[in-house]
Amino acid sequence: MTDLAADYDMSFAAVQKHVAVLERAGLVTKRRVGKQQIAHAEVGPLRTIRSMLAELEDQWVDRVQRIDDLLSGDEQAG
């Protein structure tokens, strides 16, 4: 993880804390290879969240469009 910390303008301890939070959230897994710990991003949970947010966005876009239609007096609404 020392290599990972080198890419950021923060201490190694701060990077370790961030990685620990991501690990607890299930967004990072770590494995030991000899003396090194290898961190791996888990993209599955992020893809699930992205899908859920896309569905919510579609719902809200439809709702806002219906409100716009009602306010403009569009008889095609609904």
GIRA-V554901 format. One record per pair of residues at least 12 apart in sequence whose C-alpha atoms are under 8 Angstrom apart, sorted by sequence separation. I is the first residue (numbers start at 0). J is the second residue. If there is no record, write none. Layout:
# GIRA-V554901
i = [I I]
j = [J J]
This chain:
# GIRA-V554901
i = [27 28 65 27 28 26 27 0 26 25 26 26 25 26 0 0 0 0]
j = [39 40 77 40 41 40 41 15 41 41 42 44 44 45 35 36 37 38]
